[in-house]
Amino acid sequence: MREENQSSALDFILLGISGQQKQEDFFFFLFLFIYPITLIGNLLIILAIHCDVRLHNPMYFLLANLSFVDIFFSSVTIPKMLANHLLGTKAISFGGCLTQMYFMIALGNTDSYILAAMAYDRAMAITRPLHYTTIMSPRACVLLVVGSWVVGNANAVPHTLLTARLSFCANKEVANFYCDIAPLLKLSCSDIHFNVKMMYVGVGVFSVPLLCIIISYVQVFSTVLRVPSTKGVRKAFSTCGSHLTVVSLYYGTVMGMYFRPLTSYSLKDAVITVMYMAVTPMLNPFIYSLRNRDMKAALGKLFSKSTSQ
Ligand SMILES: *[C@@H]1O[C@H](CO)[C@@H](O)[C@H](O)[C@H]1NC(C)=O
């Protein structure tokens, strides 16, 4: 008897992304590549923003906060996946499973509320340039950030508690590389009607920021089209492209995963989750810094400072 089986009577099994060994090896190396880049890229963004006083304004503080959340978001699932692959196991304890689920929901929601705060910030900068500094005061910024964390965590608590109450029978094979709520609910042999209802409520809470983002951008575009473009408006507008790219990547993949009936989930959907779990957090820093002159200058300064010492 293999040792692994002795300790794992209560454990869940993470089937992975495809279930096929060759493809799992591929994803292992992909994640091994993606994870350090995500950590370093986001850390550099935070450092560059904090070290350059010209970037001490709401837009960049919110961006630094997004990077901060992304560091934790990708750390919820990727290290466990890498470790399991190296150790040749697929097991995760029930506690570990719930922990992953909690932080995935909490940080995913926080992420999307910060994206909404960033859209609101751009909308205010463009539609009300004269009042911008009073609307986006340091206090308002802190409130937006703290609010994002509170709502994110508040949305994670009920799902985690409701899942903790479920009983699981013989089949404990989670059809993903981490404990995601949908594949976990499918495994339960309890009555999951209420859980599923709550899951859709959760998806609703998660969609509120998207609505805010859409409203913000409708305002932005109508202003930009109406007002003959002044230099200030053009400069404020130039950063909207990066933000919209991140928003579409993030929401496009999340919607593809959760806006449908529970019965339609299968292992092949794990590939979609790779996109928002691992790829978007890695791309955020690049999308913002490659298209933004101030950000590039700040990063350049950070490097020249560290090499001149
Ligand atoms: C997040 O935003 C707040 C408020 O603007 C700011 O004070 C804080 O430094 C930011 N956090 C990070 C990690 O940059």
Residues whose N, C-alpha, C, O or C-beta is under 5 A from the ligand:
A	BS01	LIG	F61 A64 N65 F68 P138 C141 V142 V145
